[in-house]
């Protein structure tokens, strides 16, 4: 019997969500939740910010320039066609070799997959599951988690026009304000 060789997963690299307000998002995730901003990048068309939840584990947000996404609020686990906050899920791998092995594995199973994309501090491949869910596998070339953030490091912080919350972190080391939130008015139902 042939042994099945499985990828060496190291958790979730990042969950990528979407926001219309990166400043409020930074103030909430970094300021309220205490999930440190550990990296960001930006172009003329988008910003992408990463908040740490443990070694090599982040939640990330995209803010698209000139494309407003409708904001709405629903409780978790309740189907809703408007759930556009989710972008993709990225799995964490230990190194480039593991990334190339996973890419070859996907191709050998007839799955379409991108070439390795070099984002500077992280390298990734992109693919979809049978449900159309966008997936990514990544490895940190420069791991921004588990260390003091150096907001002046252009390798990890390359948004040329960071939101005011980031400017406060650079200037003061803390945020001067954070947003308050409310619960959805929909009742949360236990699916069990």
Steps between C-alpha positions, in 0.01 A plus 500: 500500500637844404526757777313823430733797531313798642601867497673620814240757608597752765161658561330788327737758352222754468130538449444784255193716554377819336445844653389839372680675788853380571550768764204381712602140432854567626365678808268206580726201423821653641348732762194311624587135438872541565588322174818689414538651153807310377513583128326695228536571133322731263469590135290751308215248495507342849640478852569166674562503879595202723411463872675238717317225688802285587827389349456500121121548541324813374168646391536735206278760337476642151375853439434557129544857375193637324294182552262528795371171637153514654525488880253282684493301820378147569587246769741217425363186343192663348482478118483836329569587135664825604791334684771666298751559781670167439764503230716190538661264749878455501666193650848532650790286376854484643706587190526537122557127453169418672327761285641347180405150621141608565485667158616176337251298707212724390604475136535121526138484614382711204452819701583836344753693704703817445875523480668610823424869554769700683341770719833594659452385860278203405487263201177333395310280259128542430232242421132427565310224675212322321255753650684788338653616830819691430797340678866587535802323646781723624831503680654796676823604326534759778280393793352817654337318793645440846724807503481873556350678199736740326257725312794657319601169338403535131522121456194457722335842490482621140166680472615840365193668650412318825177575684504745796501213752835382362641852512398513870675169567816626330488835681368401845527122523130485596163584350324813625151362432326174420150434362209369701292220351146366532351154475283401209131521574452150359471223757796263513376143458707203614518270195551188719 
